[in-house]
Amino acid sequence: MDLVLLIDDNDTDNFISRRVIELTQFAERVVVKSSGQQALDYLQENAQTIDEIPDLIFLDINMPIMDGFMFLYEFETLPTDIQQKSKVIILSSSEDRRDVDKIITNQAVIKYITKPLTQDDLESVQLDLEKL
């Protein structure tokens, strides 16, 4: 995996997720954005540079201003090559069944993981990606 994008407004969660990804060598690079809007801006600014488009996006649901649902809605308006390259994994502390049911039906979402991110989670993600 070359590039992973973490989208979460919680600095502690971002620190933990980034460290797990780095320590397991799951990805060569990790980009962290603290809001859905910052992440969309990043994707739009780098739309012409495919190497800067993440292979995987870890997305929190509950964030101020633009939550994970709104991010996914806007993500669907991005160029097709971005949507095809970037797979989305929901990484959330929410275990609300309504949130899970609502978001897992989105075509871009391939998995739902509850925080904190662990090495076992990344191994499971790797297996899921191999099946795609």
C-alpha positions as CSV (number, residue, x, y, z in Angstrom):
1,M,0.0,0.0,0.0
2,D,1.4,3.3,-1.0
3,L,-0.7,6.1,0.5
4,V,-3.4,6.1,3.3
5,L,-5.6,9.1,4.2
6,L,-6.8,9.4,7.8
7,I,-9.9,11.7,8.3
8,D,-10.7,12.3,11.9
9,D,-11.1,15.4,14.1
10,N,-9.6,13.6,17.1
11,D,-5.8,14.2,17.3
12,T,-5.3,11.3,19.7
13,D,-7.2,8.8,17.4
14,N,-5.1,10.1,14.4
15,F,-1.9,9.6,16.4
16,I,-2.8,6.0,17.3
17,S,-4.0,5.1,13.8
18,R,-0.9,6.6,12.2
19,R,1.4,4.8,14.6
20,V,-0.3,1.5,14.0
21,I,-0.1,2.0,10.2
22,E,3.6,3.0,10.4
23,L,4.7,0.3,12.9
24,T,3.0,-2.5,10.9
25,Q,4.4,-1.0,7.6
26,F,0.8,-1.2,6.2
27,A,1.4,1.8,4.0
28,E,4.5,3.8,2.9
29,R,2.9,7.2,3.5
30,V,0.1,8.5,5.8
31,V,-1.7,11.8,5.2
32,V,-3.9,13.0,8.1
33,K,-6.7,15.5,7.7
34,S,-8.8,16.7,10.7
35,S,-12.0,17.3,8.8
36,G,-14.0,16.0,5.8
37,Q,-13.6,19.3,4.1
38,Q,-9.8,19.3,4.4
39,A,-9.8,15.8,3.0
40,L,-12.0,16.8,0.0
41,D,-9.7,19.8,-0.6
42,Y,-6.7,17.6,-0.5
43,L,-8.3,15.1,-3.0
44,Q,-9.4,17.9,-5.4
45,E,-6.0,19.7,-5.2
46,N,-4.2,16.4,-6.1
47,A,-6.7,15.1,-8.6
48,Q,-4.2,15.4,-11.5
49,T,-1.4,13.6,-9.5
50,I,-2.6,10.0,-9.2
51,D,0.4,9.2,-6.8
52,E,-1.1,11.6,-4.3
53,I,-4.5,10.0,-4.3
54,P,-4.8,7.5,-1.4
55,D,-5.3,3.8,-2.0
56,L,-7.3,3.7,1.2
57,I,-9.2,6.3,3.3
58,F,-10.0,5.7,6.9
59,L,-13.0,7.9,7.7
60,D,-14.6,8.8,11.0
61,I,-18.4,9.3,11.0
62,N,-18.9,11.8,13.8
63,M,-17.1,15.0,13.1
64,P,-18.2,18.6,13.3
65,I,-19.1,20.7,10.2
66,M,-18.7,17.9,7.7
67,D,-19.4,14.4,9.1
68,G,-18.5,11.1,7.4
69,F,-21.9,10.9,5.7
70,M,-21.4,14.3,4.1
71,F,-17.9,13.5,3.1
72,L,-19.1,10.3,1.3
73,Y,-21.8,12.3,-0.5
74,E,-19.2,14.8,-1.8
75,F,-16.7,12.0,-2.5
76,E,-19.2,10.6,-5.0
77,T,-18.9,13.8,-7.0
78,L,-15.1,13.6,-7.4
79,P,-13.6,12.3,-10.7
80,T,-14.1,8.6,-11.3
81,D,-10.4,7.8,-11.2
82,I,-10.2,9.0,-7.6
83,Q,-13.3,7.1,-6.6
84,Q,-12.0,3.9,-8.2
85,K,-8.5,4.2,-6.7
86,S,-9.6,5.2,-3.1
87,K,-11.4,2.6,-1.1
88,V,-13.1,3.8,2.1
89,I,-13.0,2.2,5.5
90,I,-15.1,3.6,8.2
91,L,-13.1,3.9,11.4
92,S,-15.5,5.1,14.1
93,S,-16.2,4.9,17.8
94,S,-19.9,4.7,16.9
95,E,-21.5,1.3,17.3
96,D,-25.0,2.7,16.5
97,R,-26.6,0.1,14.3
98,R,-28.3,2.9,12.3
99,D,-25.0,4.5,11.5
100,V,-23.5,1.2,10.5
101,D,-26.4,0.2,8.3
102,K,-26.6,3.7,6.7
103,I,-23.0,3.9,5.8
104,I,-22.1,0.4,4.9
105,T,-24.4,0.5,1.9
106,N,-22.3,3.2,0.3
107,Q,-20.5,1.8,-2.8
108,A,-17.2,3.4,-1.8
109,V,-17.2,1.8,1.7
110,I,-15.6,-1.6,1.9
111,K,-15.4,-2.1,5.7
112,Y,-16.5,-0.8,9.1
113,I,-14.0,-0.9,12.0
114,T,-14.5,0.4,15.5
115,K,-11.7,2.4,17.1
116,P,-9.0,2.1,18.0
117,L,-7.3,0.7,14.9
118,T,-5.3,-2.4,15.6
119,Q,-2.8,-4.6,13.7
120,D,-5.5,-7.3,13.5
121,D,-7.8,-4.7,11.8
122,L,-5.1,-3.9,9.2
123,E,-4.5,-7.6,8.5
124,S,-8.3,-8.0,8.0
125,V,-8.3,-5.0,5.7
126,Q,-5.4,-6.5,3.7
127,L,-7.4,-9.8,3.2
128,D,-10.5,-7.9,2.2
129,L,-8.5,-5.8,-0.4
130,E,-7.0,-9.0,-1.9
131,K,-10.6,-10.2,-2.5
132,L,-11.5,-7.1,-4.5
